[in-house]
Amino acid sequence: MEYVYAALLLHKLKQDITEDSVKKVVKAAGVAPDDVRVKALVAALSEVNIEEALKAAPAAVAAAAPAAAGAPAGAAAGKKEEEKKDEK
């Protein structure tokens, strides 16, 4: 994930996303960069319009939110059943 975050930071700062710039950001975060991962990320992002991808991302997150919100309620119901069993 640190490589993706590095690329997003560079994009936000309107800097070119190059192998060298990604490596510098990752190093600045205290991580030893993996040349293969950096090269793969830069190659993959060369064909992506990052601005459009970021605009489309909130729609995907919003669609997943209701499923995540329902999970704790189910867990709480299961806990109540366990408490009833313990009382018997």
HELIX and SHEET records of a PDB file:
HELIX    1   1 GLU A    2  LYS A   12  1                                  11    
HELIX    2   2 GLU A   19  ALA A   28  1                                  10    
HELIX    3   3 ASP A   35  LEU A   45  1                                  11    
HELIX    4   4 ILE A   50  GLU A   87  1                                  38    
END                                                                             
